[in-house]
Amino acid sequence: NAKDHDGRLVLYSAIIDYIDRNYANSDFGLAQMADSFNLNRNYVGQIVKEITGRSFSEHLTDKRIHKSKELLENESFTVNEIAAQVGFSYSYYFIRKFKQMEGITPGQYRESCRRPQ
């Protein structure tokens, strides 16, 4: 029914908004998010997958890498600072994930942004 559908949309929107507000916290995870919504972790994970087409951790990593690319274009932050700003506890893990997703390291990405096109 329409009321259930509206309720779901509100919940979906709240979940995505919550991720957008908290992704940069290195302690942020599915369990914490599920607790804040007072919902089962698996249920929240299913909702994220339904909305984004990816698991919670894949979506979170995508969000962090996307934001890191914006920050890498800004010369004033080191790779370590950027890793911390987007929620990675360890810069080596950030570098590994970035390379997995982008095919180049954060440093190489920064270089590619510097080069005149």
C-alpha positions in Angstrom: 0.0 0.0 0.0 1.0 3.6 -0.5 1.6 4.3 3.2 4.1 1.4 3.4 5.8 2.6 0.2 6.1 6.1 1.6 7.5 4.8 4.9 10.1 2.8 3.0 11.1 5.8 0.9 11.6 7.9 4.1 13.7 5.1 5.6 15.8 4.6 2.5 16.4 8.4 2.3 17.4 8.5 5.9 19.8 5.6 5.5 21.6 7.2 2.5 21.7 10.5 4.3 23.2 8.9 7.4 25.9 7.3 5.3 26.6 10.6 3.6 27.0 12.3 7.0 29.1 9.6 8.7 31.3 7.9 6.0 34.4 10.0 7.0 34.3 8.6 10.6 36.8 5.6 10.6 34.7 3.9 13.2 31.6 4.0 11.1 30.1 0.7 10.1 27.0 -1.3 9.4 26.5 -2.3 13.1 26.7 1.3 14.3 24.3 2.4 11.6 21.8 -0.4 12.3 21.9 0.4 16.0 21.1 4.1 15.3 18.1 3.1 13.3 17.2 0.4 15.9 17.1 -2.1 13.0 18.7 -5.5 12.3 22.1 -5.2 10.7 21.2 -7.6 7.9 18.0 -5.7 7.1 19.9 -2.4 6.8 22.5 -4.2 4.7 19.7 -5.4 2.4 18.3 -1.9 2.1 21.7 -0.4 1.1 22.1 -3.2 -1.5 18.6 -2.5 -2.8 19.2 1.2 -3.1 22.8 1.2 -4.4 23.2 -2.2 -6.0 26.2 -2.8 -3.8 26.9 -4.1 -0.3 27.2 -1.7 2.5 31.0 -2.0 2.6 31.3 -1.6 -1.2 29.1 1.5 -1.1 31.0 3.0 1.8 34.4 2.4 0.1 33.1 3.9 -3.1 31.9 7.0 -1.2 35.3 7.3 0.5 37.3 6.9 -2.7 35.1 9.3 -4.6 35.6 12.0 -1.9 39.3 11.3 -1.8 39.6 12.0 -5.5 38.1 15.5 -4.9 40.7 16.0 -2.0 43.6 14.7 -4.1 42.9 17.5 -6.6 43.6 19.9 -3.8 47.3 20.2 -3.3 47.2 21.2 0.4 46.6 17.7 1.8 49.0 14.7 2.0 47.8 11.3 1.1 47.9 10.3 4.8 45.7 13.3 5.7 43.3 12.5 2.9 43.0 8.9 4.0 42.1 10.0 7.5 39.7 12.7 6.2 37.7 10.1 4.3 37.5 7.6 7.0 40.4 5.2 6.5 42.3 4.3 9.7 45.4 3.3 7.8 46.8 5.1 4.7 48.3 1.8 3.3 44.8 0.3 3.2 43.4 3.5 1.6 46.2 3.3 -1.1 45.4 -0.4 -1.7 41.7 0.2 -2.0 42.2 3.3 -4.2 44.5 1.4 -6.6 42.0 -1.6 -6.7 39.2 0.7 -7.7 41.0 3.3 -9.9 43.9 1.3 -11.3 46.4 3.8 -10.1 47.7 5.0 -6.7 46.4 8.2 -5.1 49.8 9.9 -5.9 49.5 8.9 -9.5 45.9 10.2 -9.6 47.1 13.5 -8.1 49.9 13.7 -10.8 47.3 13.0 -13.6 45.3 16.0 -12.3 48.3 18.2 -12.4 49.2 17.5 -16.0 48.0 20.0 -18.6 45.4 18.3 -20.8 
